[in-house]
Amino acid sequence: MEAAKEYLVRHFSVDRVHGAESERTTDTVAAEEPLEVRVRHWFKEAQSAEAFAVTMRTPGHDRELAAGLLFSEGVARRREDLAAIRPLGGEPSNEILVELAKGVDFEGWRLARNGIMNSSCGVCGKRSRELLAQQIPPRTGSDFLIARELIEILPEIVRAQQAGFSETGGLHAAALITPAGQVAGLFEDIGRHNALDKLIGECLLGGRTPLGEYVLFMSSRSSFELVQKAAMAGGLVLATVGGPSSLAIETAREHGMTLIGFVRDGRFNIYSGERRIHSK
């Protein structure tokens, strides 16, 4: 495994204690800094810019994070909706500006929100879960199947590429896995929502959405927000190391997604969409 990228980690001098003994050493920890995402949009014939979200994230791939966040929240529906994404004040920067293309209905999106959102709360402020159903794009890959044997080894496949977690023990991973077991994309972040947004953002900018022909795998638990983001990206299968919340299960069932939890030690639970799981 390669060493973690420097932007993922920080190094601190610490006292390491073991029983009655201690030693001075250097510890590697996950990096965490705030990122403010600002949006410049058109209203009638004028442009205006405003704060969209503030998230505590692991620096790096901020462009993908911003793109994935706006896409999974329904502001941008396609790559062409994002006219430009650039850091403010040069790099490295903790501010990033997303310019929306003319014609993107940012005001309409705002009506479904209450104030500035925080990416870690996903759909906080949405008027109802029904709004999510209205935003989910048409599905592709409805006949997609995934082998049970592959699901069993997903943690092993992803852990082999989690350089940041191996050094810090403090980073979540979001990975895109092909039916053949290949890792088509992987991002690490101190926030599981951010890791998934970075992955989705990369796929959006690279023209690889919707994600109906892949498995989305996360080294965390599954929550409503993660199911929402996966659904907005056209994902049909979401698998996680941890367990799901009740709302995650209900939402996955409502939208015909396959939700898998507790993928560890060669075992897993299927909470929704078991028809997509088969044995070799």
C-alpha positions, 0 to 999 in steps of 0.5 A: 500500500502506498503512503497516505497523501500528505493532505490527508494527514497531520503529524503531532508529537505525543506521549505514548503510554503502555502500562507504566512506561511511556515514550515520546513519539510522532503520531499521524492523525487525520487532517480536518479543516473547514470548507465553505462552499459558495455558489454564484447563480443567475436570478433573472438577468443578474448574478449573485453569490452566497454561502451554500454550505460549510463542512468540516472535511479532510483537505484535498479534492475540494472540487469533487466535494463541491460538485458532488454536494450540489449534485446529490442535493439536487441543485445541479442535475448534470455536468453542464449545470456547473459552469466553473468550480474554483478555489477562492484566494488561491490554493490551498484554500478553505473556500471554493466557488461554484458557478452555476450555468445560466438556467439552473433554478437555484431559487426553486431549490431554495424554496425547499430549504430553510437557510444555509445547510451543513453537508453533514445533515444531508436533507435537514430542512427539506419539507418532506421525504416526498421531495426526494422522490421527485428529485431522483433521476430515472434509473438505469441498470435495473437488471444489475446483479452482484455476487454474494461472494464479492460482497463478502470481501468488499472490506478487504478489497477497499481496506487494501487501498485505504492509505489514510485509514491505515496511517490514522485510523480516523478516515472514512472511505467511499468506494465505487466497485465494479461487478468484477471486484475492481475499485473504480474510484475511492476517496477518504475523508474524516466525514463519511458524507464528504467521502461519498460526495467526493466520489460522486463529484468525481463521477459527475465531472468525469461523465460516469453518472448515473451509477447503476452499474456499480456497488457503492461501498462505505467503511461506515454505517448507513444513514438516510443522508447516504441513501439519499446521496446514492439515490441521487447519483443513480446508485442501486446498491449501497453496502456498508461496514456498519449498520443502517438507520431505520430511515435508511432502510425505509428510504431504500425500500421505497426507492427500490435500492439494495441496502446491505449492512454489517459487511464484515467477517464474511457476513452481511445483512440485506435490508432491501433489494435482495433480488440483486444478490446472487451466488456464483 
